Amino acid sequence: MLKLKHSDILSDGTHAHLTRAILLPRRPKTLHTQDYFQILWVQNGRVRHHLPDGRRDLHDGDMVFVRPGDKHALQGRGEAPMIVALSIDPAVVRKIGKRHPSLAGHMFWSDAATPPVYARDSVQLAAINQAALLLEQSTRDLLATEAFLAPILASLRPHHSLPQEAPDWLLSACAAARDPRIFQDGAAGFVRTTGRSHAHVSRSMRQWLGQSPSDYVNTQRMSLAAARLTGSEDTLSEIAEEIGIPNLSHFHKVFRAAHGMTPQKYRKAHQRDVLQPT
């Protein structure tokens, strides 16, 4: 298996390297690993992410946090599938994690078996691309690299921070619940990641977060739905199916409760042209 090294990518004095690529449609021959951290996001089109346990399709705005040792490969799907990838000096990420304990269990610090994926809408993606352009034009030193990372990491931290006394299994389950493969099955999928009974998980969620497993899962579902509405041309049926609520009437009801308007009105109000870097 091919292993990529940061010493071959980062020149002396730089802590990050930005790459843009149009992916080929052919299936990769093998997975690869690397000894550095990497953020990659889908700038345009659809990308197939090959992993040891299968494959997953990524769409516009999907952001993947690849950790050293993660095994994966990418394949283009459809027309002009483009990704942007930021390779980061591993020492930078480790220092950030030590300074900010609240990041534990999330993004680069997740203990998930595969690279964590987060959805960004078109407005968020435009801001990330603008920041990437500034980083690319800089010396890419430690300060510039951290300045790029900080807003992304802060925005992706869970809104519901668990107290220090909360059980580790609950922290891990909440981190895992951001993955559509988990929340597609609703509260049952969330509970399954804990290895505990539904009643025990419900009591713990009420105690530490003040909400039920269904409430928590629906928050993750509606966050992804909002991102898809503004960052893709997927139909409402396709989005509802992806998040695990194929009943359109129920999808409308839950979305309106979360965002204060129907999915159609939300898309019309928030959809913007995605910034395409040159």
VENJOUR-V343024 format. One record per backbone hydrogen bond with DSSP energy under -0.5 kcal/mol. NH is the residue of the N-H (numbers start at 0). CO is the residue of the C=O. E is the energy in kcal/mol with one decimal. If there is no record, write none. Layout:
BEGIN
nh,co,e
NH,CO,E
NH,CO,E
END
This chain:
BEGIN
nh,co,e
1,30,-0.6
3,32,-2.8
7,4,-1.3
8,5,-1.0
9,5,-3.0
10,8,-0.5
13,10,-2.1
14,139,-3.1
15,139,-0.5
16,86,-2.1
18,84,-2.6
20,82,-2.3
22,20,-0.6
22,80,-2.5
31,71,-2.4
32,1,-2.5
34,3,-1.8
36,87,-1.3
37,65,-2.3
38,85,-2.2
39,37,-0.5
39,63,-2.2
40,83,-2.6
41,61,-2.1
42,40,-0.7
42,81,-2.3
43,81,-1.7
45,76,-1.2
46,57,-2.4
47,74,-3.4
48,46,-0.6
48,55,-3.4
49,47,-0.7
49,72,-3.0
50,53,-3.4
51,70,-0.6
53,50,-1.8
55,48,-2.0
57,46,-4.0
60,41,-2.8
61,58,-2.5
62,117,-3.4
63,39,-3.5
64,115,-2.5
65,37,-3.1
65,63,-0.7
68,33,-1.9
69,66,-2.3
71,31,-2.0
71,69,-0.5
72,49,-1.4
74,47,-1.7
75,23,-2.7
76,45,-2.2
81,43,-2.2
81,79,-0.6
82,20,-2.5
83,40,-2.4
84,18,-3.1
85,38,-3.4
86,16,-2.7
86,84,-0.6
87,36,-3.1
88,14,-2.5
91,88,-1.2
92,88,-1.2
93,89,-2.1
94,90,-1.9
95,91,-2.0
96,92,-2.3
97,93,-1.7
98,94,-1.9
99,95,-1.7
102,99,-2.0
103,100,-1.9
104,108,-1.5
105,102,-2.0
108,105,-2.6
109,106,-1.7
115,64,-0.6
117,62,-2.7
119,60,-1.5
124,120,-2.9
125,121,-2.0
126,122,-1.8
127,123,-2.1
128,124,-2.6
129,125,-2.1
130,126,-2.2
131,127,-2.3
132,128,-2.1
133,129,-1.9
134,130,-2.3
135,131,-2.5
136,132,-1.7
137,133,-0.6
137,134,-1.0
144,140,-2.3
145,141,-2.4
146,142,-2.3
147,143,-1.5
148,144,-2.1
149,145,-2.8
150,146,-0.7
151,147,-0.7
152,148,-2.7
153,149,-2.5
154,150,-1.9
155,151,-1.3
156,152,-0.7
156,153,-0.6
160,158,-0.9
165,162,-1.8
169,166,-0.7
170,166,-1.5
171,167,-2.5
172,168,-2.0
173,169,-2.4
174,170,-1.9
175,171,-2.4
176,172,-1.8
177,174,-1.3
178,175,-2.1
181,178,-2.2
182,178,-1.8
183,179,-1.9
184,181,-1.2
185,182,-1.7
187,184,-0.8
188,184,-0.7
188,185,-0.6
189,185,-1.7
190,186,-2.9
191,187,-2.1
192,188,-1.1
192,189,-0.7
193,189,-0.6
193,190,-1.3
194,190,-0.9
195,190,-0.8
200,196,-2.4
201,197,-2.6
202,198,-2.2
203,199,-2.2
204,200,-2.7
205,201,-2.2
206,202,-2.1
207,203,-2.8
208,204,-2.5
209,204,-1.2
210,204,-1.0
215,211,-2.2
216,212,-2.7
217,213,-2.6
218,214,-1.6
219,215,-1.6
220,216,-2.5
221,217,-2.7
222,218,-1.6
223,219,-2.0
224,220,-2.5
225,221,-2.2
226,222,-1.8
227,223,-2.5
228,224,-2.3
229,225,-1.7
230,226,-2.1
231,227,-1.2
238,234,-2.3
239,235,-2.8
240,236,-2.3
241,237,-2.2
242,238,-2.0
243,239,-0.5
243,240,-0.9
244,239,-2.7
247,245,-0.8
250,246,-2.6
251,247,-2.6
252,248,-1.9
253,249,-2.6
254,250,-2.6
255,251,-2.6
256,252,-1.8
257,253,-1.6
258,254,-2.8
259,255,-2.2
265,261,-2.4
266,262,-2.5
267,263,-2.2
268,264,-2.2
269,265,-2.0
270,266,-2.3
271,229,-0.6
276,274,-0.6
END
